[in-house]
Amino acid sequence: MARLLAFIIFIAALAAGGMDAFFAFDKRTDFEFLSIGDHWFRLDPDSLFGMQAAMEQMGLWSAMDYVFQFLMMPAAPTLAVIAVVLWVLGGLFRRNRVATPRPGKVKVAKNSTRARRNAAALHDNKHDTVQASRSGPVRRMR
């Protein structure tokens, strides 16, 4: 889940960098990264002002300084760094997925009773002429 979020944030960083390059080319000025707050204001100013009003109503005065500092950071590099950190953390805490066995094949430990019983049953039927005719001209032994 963290890697998916990292991928989405990285796409947002690429989009922010592309918008910055487009604005610099359009205005024929030097390239500079716009802040996260500037991009947010261009996309949806009502939600930005709503977030500020909600924080004031909840009395989160001390957190507002940190949020505003974050909103003043350059968008593309900040989002890219956040995406890389999430990608690395997602790799560290990823669960090891075990491959599911194919239908009809059950993996059994080599030293288990079931494996020895199946090995004995396979050995008994190895010289059966009907089975040998079905197995083809060359049968590979495991």
Accessible surface in RSA format (square Angstrom, percent):
REM  Atomic radii and reference values for relative SASA: ProtOr
REM  Chains: A
REM  Algorithm: Lee & Richards
REM  Probe-radius: 1.40
REM  Slices: 20
REM RES _ NUM      All-atoms   Total-Side   Main-Chain    Non-polar    All polar
REM                ABS   REL    ABS   REL    ABS   REL    ABS   REL    ABS   REL
RES MET A   1   190.91  98.9 145.21  96.1  45.69 108.8 136.57 116.1  54.33  72.0
RES ALA A   2    34.79  32.0  26.03  40.2   8.75  19.9  30.31  42.7   4.48  11.9
RES ARG A   3    73.38  30.8  72.08  36.7   1.31   3.1  28.95  39.6  44.44  26.9
RES LEU A   4   103.84  57.8  97.51  69.8   6.33  15.9 101.50  71.3   2.34   6.3
RES LEU A   5    87.42  48.7  86.02  61.5   1.40   3.5  87.07  61.1   0.35   0.9
RES ALA A   6     1.73   1.6   1.05   1.6   0.68   1.5   1.35   1.9   0.38   1.0
RES PHE A   7   112.75  56.4 110.51  68.4   2.25   5.8 112.75  68.4   0.00   0.0
RES ILE A   8    94.90  54.0  93.00  69.3   1.90   4.6  93.54  67.4   1.35   3.7
RES ILE A   9    31.54  17.9  31.02  23.1   0.53   1.3  31.54  22.7   0.00   0.0
RES PHE A  10    82.82  41.4  82.82  51.3   0.00   0.0  82.82  50.2   0.00   0.0
RES ILE A  11    84.11  47.9  84.02  62.6   0.09   0.2  84.02  60.5   0.09   0.3
RES ALA A  12    43.83  40.3  35.23  54.4   8.60  19.6  41.03  57.8   2.79   7.4
RES ALA A  13     4.82   4.4   2.67   4.1   2.16   4.9   2.98   4.2   1.85   4.9
RES LEU A  14   104.23  58.0  93.12  66.6  11.10  27.9  95.28  66.9   8.95  24.1
RES ALA A  15    57.46  52.8  44.10  68.1  13.36  30.4  55.30  77.9   2.16   5.7
RES ALA A  16     8.00   7.4   5.66   8.7   2.35   5.3   7.43  10.5   0.57   1.5
RES GLY A  17    17.09  21.1   0.00   N/A  17.09  21.1  14.42  39.6   2.68   6.0
RES GLY A  18    40.40  49.8   0.00   N/A  40.40  49.8  33.41  91.7   6.99  15.7
RES MET A  19    60.75  31.5  58.44  38.7   2.31   5.5  39.35  33.5  21.39  28.3
RES ASP A  20     2.21   1.5   0.00   0.0   2.21   5.2   0.61   1.4   1.60   1.6
RES ALA A  21    48.17  44.3  43.64  67.4   4.53  10.3  44.87  63.2   3.31   8.8
RES PHE A  22   126.32  63.2 120.77  74.8   5.55  14.5 125.74  76.2   0.58   1.7
RES PHE A  23    42.81  21.4  42.56  26.4   0.25   0.7  42.81  26.0   0.00   0.0
RES ALA A  24    13.82  12.7   9.28  14.3   4.54  10.3  12.33  17.4   1.49   3.9
RES PHE A  25   166.91  83.5 156.88  97.2  10.04  26.1 163.72  99.3   3.19   9.1
RES ASP A  26    88.12  61.7  71.44  71.1  16.67  39.4   4.90  11.5  83.22  83.0
RES LYS A  27   131.47  64.1 106.64  65.4  24.82  59.1  74.89  67.4  56.58  60.3
RES ARG A  28   213.60  89.7 178.39  90.9  35.21  83.8  71.32  97.5 142.28  86.2
RES THR A  29    83.27  59.2  59.80  60.6  23.47  55.9  60.85  81.7  22.42  33.9
RES ASP A  30   128.95  90.3 116.87 116.3  12.09  28.6  36.32  85.5  92.64  92.4
RES PHE A  31   102.01  51.0  74.02  45.8  27.98  72.8  74.02  44.9  27.98  80.1
RES GLU A  32   118.97  68.3 110.59  83.7   8.38  19.9  39.90  77.2  79.06  64.6
RES PHE A  33    92.16  46.1  70.65  43.8  21.51  56.0  70.65  42.8  21.51  61.6
RES LEU A  34    32.53  18.1  30.96  22.1   1.57   3.9  32.53  22.8   0.00   0.0
RES SER A  35    12.45  10.5   9.46  12.6   2.99   6.9   8.36  17.8   4.09   5.7
RES ILE A  36    21.54  12.3  21.13  15.7   0.41   1.0  21.18  15.2   0.36   1.0
RES GLY A  37    10.78  13.3   0.00   N/A  10.78  13.3   9.90  27.2   0.88   2.0
RES ASP A  38    65.62  46.0  63.58  63.3   2.04   4.8   8.63  20.3  56.99  56.8
RES HIS A  39    14.56   8.0  14.56  10.1   0.00   0.0  13.55  14.0   1.01   1.2
RES TRP A  40    76.24  30.6  72.73  35.2   3.51   8.2  67.86  36.2   8.38  13.6
RES PHE A  41   100.10  50.1  97.78  60.6   2.32   6.0  97.78  59.3   2.32   6.6
RES ARG A  42   117.83  49.5  83.96  42.8  33.87  80.6  29.24  40.0  88.59  53.7
RES LEU A  43   137.68  76.7 107.59  77.0  30.09  75.6 109.44  76.9  28.24  76.0
RES ASP A  44    65.23  45.7  64.64  64.3   0.59   1.4  19.52  45.9  45.71  45.6
RES PRO A  45    48.12  35.1  48.12  43.9   0.00   0.0  48.12  39.7   0.00   0.0
RES ASP A  46   113.19  79.3 103.95 103.5   9.24  21.8  30.79  72.5  82.39  82.2
RES SER A  47    46.35  39.2  32.92  43.9  13.43  30.9  40.57  86.4   5.79   8.1
RES LEU A  48    25.34  14.1  25.13  18.0   0.21   0.5  25.13  17.6   0.21   0.6
RES PHE A  49   111.62  55.8 107.66  66.7   3.96  10.3 107.92  65.4   3.70  10.6
RES GLY A  50    37.36  46.1   0.00   N/A  37.36  46.1  31.96  87.7   5.40  12.1
RES MET A  51    45.70  23.7  38.12  25.2   7.57  18.0  38.02  32.3   7.68  10.2
RES GLN A  52    63.62  35.6  63.36  46.3   0.26   0.6   6.86  14.6  56.76  43.1
RES ALA A  53    46.66  42.9  44.14  68.1   2.51   5.7  46.20  65.1   0.46   1.2
RES ALA A  54    39.95  36.7  36.21  55.9   3.75   8.5  39.34  55.4   0.61   1.6
RES MET A  55    17.30   9.0  17.30  11.4   0.00   0.0  13.41  11.4   3.89   5.2
RES GLU A  56    69.08  39.7  59.55  45.1   9.52  22.7   9.19  17.8  59.89  48.9
RES GLN A  57   160.32  89.6 121.77  89.0  38.54  91.8  44.80  95.4 115.52  87.6
RES MET A  58   132.23  68.5  99.64  65.9  32.60  77.6  74.39  63.2  57.84  76.6
RES GLY A  59    41.03  50.6   0.00   N/A  41.03  50.6  18.09  49.7  22.94  51.4
RES LEU A  60    77.32  43.1  75.54  54.0   1.78   4.5  77.32  54.3   0.00   0.0
RES TRP A  61   155.11  62.2 147.88  71.6   7.23  17.0 129.06  68.8  26.04  42.3
RES SER A  62    89.03  75.2  77.09 102.9  11.94  27.5  52.51 111.8  36.52  51.2
RES ALA A  63    36.23  33.3  33.77  52.1   2.47   5.6  36.11  50.9   0.12   0.3
RES MET A  64    15.80   8.2  15.80  10.5   0.00   0.0  15.79  13.4   0.01   0.0
RES ASP A  65    89.97  63.0  86.69  86.3   3.28   7.8  19.97  47.0  70.00  69.8
RES TYR A  66   157.97  73.8 152.37  86.7   5.60  14.6 105.17  79.0  52.80  65.1
RES VAL A  67    43.24  28.5  40.63  36.8   2.61   6.3  43.22  37.6   0.02   0.0
RES PHE A  68    71.66  35.9  71.08  44.0   0.58   1.5  71.60  43.4   0.06   0.2
RES GLN A  69   117.99  66.0 110.02  80.4   7.97  19.0  42.54  90.5  75.45  57.2
RES PHE A  70    80.74  40.4  78.61  48.7   2.13   5.5  80.16  48.6   0.57   1.6
RES LEU A  71    12.62   7.0  12.62   9.0   0.00   0.0  12.62   8.9   0.00   0.0
RES MET A  72   139.29  72.1 121.79  80.6  17.50  41.7  96.06  81.7  43.24  57.3
RES MET A  73    88.34  45.7  85.68  56.7   2.66   6.3  83.60  71.1   4.75   6.3
RES PRO A  74    58.59  42.7  57.30  52.2   1.30   4.7  58.59  48.4   0.01   0.0
RES ALA A  75     1.49   1.4   1.49   2.3   0.00   0.0   1.49   2.1   0.00   0.0
RES ALA A  76    10.71   9.8   9.58  14.8   1.13   2.6   9.98  14.1   0.73   1.9
RES PRO A  77    49.64  36.2  41.19  37.5   8.44  30.7  49.59  40.9   0.04   0.3
RES THR A  78    19.62  14.0  13.80  14.0   5.82  13.9  14.03  18.8   5.59   8.5
RES LEU A  79    33.69  18.8  33.69  24.1   0.00   0.0  33.69  23.7   0.00   0.0
RES ALA A  80    27.78  25.5  27.63  42.6   0.15   0.3  27.78  39.1   0.00   0.0
RES VAL A  81    94.77  62.4  93.06  84.2   1.70   4.1  94.77  82.3   0.00   0.0
RES ILE A  82    54.79  31.2  53.27  39.7   1.52   3.7  54.79  39.5   0.00   0.0
RES ALA A  83     3.34   3.1   2.38   3.7   0.97   2.2   2.69   3.8   0.65   1.7
RES VAL A  84    87.12  57.3  85.39  77.3   1.73   4.2  87.12  75.7   0.00   0.0
RES VAL A  85    77.49  51.0  74.94  67.8   2.55   6.2  77.37  67.2   0.12   0.3
RES LEU A  86    38.38  21.4  38.38  27.5   0.00   0.0  38.38  27.0   0.00   0.0
RES TRP A  87   116.38  46.7 116.38  56.3   0.00   0.0  96.84  51.6  19.55  31.7
RES VAL A  88    81.30  53.5  75.79  68.6   5.51  13.3  79.87  69.4   1.42   3.9
RES LEU A  89    75.67  42.1  74.64  53.4   1.03   2.6  74.84  52.6   0.83   2.2
RES GLY A  90    11.30  13.9   0.00   N/A  11.30  13.9   6.91  19.0   4.40   9.8
RES GLY A  91    29.22  36.0   0.00   N/A  29.22  36.0   9.06  24.9  20.17  45.2
RES LEU A  92   125.21  69.7  95.17  68.1  30.04  75.5  97.72  68.6  27.49  74.0
RES PHE A  93   161.14  80.6 133.47  82.7  27.67  72.0 139.65  84.7  21.48  61.5
RES ARG A  94   141.32  59.3 118.45  60.4  22.87  54.4  34.74  47.5 106.57  64.6
RES ARG A  95   187.86  78.9 176.86  90.2  11.00  26.2  75.98 103.8 111.88  67.8
RES ASN A  96   138.34  95.4 113.67 109.8  24.67  59.4  33.40  80.4 104.93 101.4
RES ARG A  97   192.23  80.7 155.86  79.4  36.37  86.6  70.59  96.5 121.63  73.7
RES VAL A  98   134.12  88.3 110.83 100.3  23.29  56.1 114.97  99.9  19.15  52.0
RES ALA A  99    93.24  85.7  65.60 101.2  27.64  62.9  76.76 108.1  16.48  43.7
RES THR A 100   119.03  84.7 101.07 102.5  17.96  42.8  71.63  96.2  47.40  71.7
RES PRO A 101    80.77  58.9  61.10  55.7  19.67  71.5  66.56  55.0  14.21  88.3
RES ARG A 102   168.89  70.9 161.24  82.2   7.65  18.2  62.47  85.4 106.42  64.5
RES PRO A 103   133.57  97.3 103.73  94.6  29.84 108.5 114.47  94.5  19.09 118.7
RES GLY A 104    83.37 102.8   0.00   N/A  83.37 102.8  41.26 113.2  42.11  94.3
RES LYS A 105   111.03  54.2 105.02  64.4   6.00  14.3  79.75  71.8  31.28  33.3
RES VAL A 106    98.01  64.5  72.62  65.7  25.39  61.2  73.32  63.7  24.69  67.0
RES LYS A 107   180.89  88.2 151.85  93.2  29.04  69.1 102.27  92.1  78.62  83.7
RES VAL A 108    48.98  32.2  20.11  18.2  28.86  69.6  26.15  22.7  22.83  61.9
RES ALA A 109    64.18  59.0  44.30  68.4  19.88  45.2  56.24  79.2   7.93  21.0
RES LYS A 110   195.47  95.4 173.24 106.3  22.23  52.9 120.06 108.1  75.41  80.3
RES ASN A 111   122.91  84.8 106.28 102.7  16.63  40.0  41.47  99.8  81.44  78.7
RES SER A 112    32.92  27.8  25.08  33.5   7.84  18.1  32.92  70.1   0.00   0.0
RES THR A 113    88.71  63.1  85.83  87.0   2.88   6.9  58.93  79.2  29.78  45.0
RES ARG A 114   111.20  46.7 109.47  55.8   1.73   4.1  30.32  41.4  80.88  49.0
RES ALA A 115    22.09  20.3  14.30  22.1   7.79  17.7  18.43  26.0   3.65   9.7
RES ARG A 116   144.72  60.8 137.37  70.0   7.36  17.5  68.15  93.1  76.58  46.4
RES ARG A 117   145.80  61.2 137.80  70.2   7.99  19.0  71.41  97.6  74.39  45.1
RES ASN A 118    71.15  49.1  70.17  67.8   0.98   2.4  19.89  47.9  51.26  49.5
RES ALA A 119    57.77  53.1  49.19  75.9   8.58  19.5  52.81  74.4   4.95  13.1
RES ALA A 120    55.62  51.1  47.42  73.2   8.20  18.7  55.07  77.6   0.55   1.4
RES ALA A 121    49.05  45.1  43.31  66.8   5.74  13.1  48.45  68.2   0.60   1.6
RES LEU A 122   120.57  67.1 115.35  82.5   5.22  13.1 115.77  81.3   4.80  12.9
RES HIS A 123   108.02  59.0 104.62  72.7   3.40   8.7  69.17  71.3  38.85  45.2
RES ASP A 124   110.95  77.7  81.96  81.6  29.00  68.6  28.87  68.0  82.08  81.9
RES ASN A 125    79.41  54.8  78.57  75.9   0.83   2.0   6.83  16.4  72.57  70.1
RES LYS A 126    72.14  35.2  62.22  38.2   9.92  23.6  34.35  30.9  37.79  40.3
RES HIS A 127   143.68  78.5 120.30  83.6  23.38  59.8  91.07  93.9  52.61  61.2
RES ASP A 128    66.15  46.3  56.88  56.6   9.28  21.9  17.22  40.5  48.93  48.8
RES THR A 129   107.44  76.4  99.96 101.3   7.48  17.8  79.63 107.0  27.82  42.1
RES VAL A 130    86.98  57.2  83.82  75.9   3.16   7.6  86.98  75.6   0.00   0.0
RES GLN A 131    49.55  27.7  49.38  36.1   0.17   0.4  13.12  27.9  36.43  27.6
RES ALA A 132    50.78  46.7  42.29  65.3   8.49  19.3  43.45  61.2   7.32  19.4
RES SER A 133    89.97  76.0  53.43  71.3  36.54  84.2  52.62 112.1  37.35  52.3
RES ARG A 134   179.53  75.4 145.53  74.2  34.00  80.9  73.48 100.4 106.05  64.3
RES SER A 135    44.65  37.7  13.37  17.8  31.28  72.1  21.63  46.1  23.02  32.3
RES GLY A 136    36.20  44.6   0.00   N/A  36.20  44.6  26.02  71.4  10.18  22.8
RES PRO A 137   144.10 105.0 101.06  92.1  43.04 156.5 114.06  94.2  30.04 186.7
RES VAL A 138   129.09  84.9 106.26  96.2  22.83  55.0 109.31  95.0  19.78  53.7
RES ARG A 139   110.20  46.3  86.23  44.0  23.96  57.1  35.43  48.4  74.77  45.3
RES ARG A 140   213.03  89.4 188.94  96.3  24.10  57.4  69.18  94.5 143.86  87.2
RES MET A 141   113.77  58.9  89.44  59.2  24.32  57.9  80.03  68.0  33.74  44.7
RES ARG A 142   260.09 109.2 182.67  93.1  77.42 184.3 105.14 143.7 154.95  93.9
END  Absolute sums over single chains surface
CHAIN  1 A    11968.4      10155.4       1813.0       7808.0       4160.4
END  Absolute sums over all chains
TOTAL         11968.4      10155.4       1813.0       7808.0       4160.4
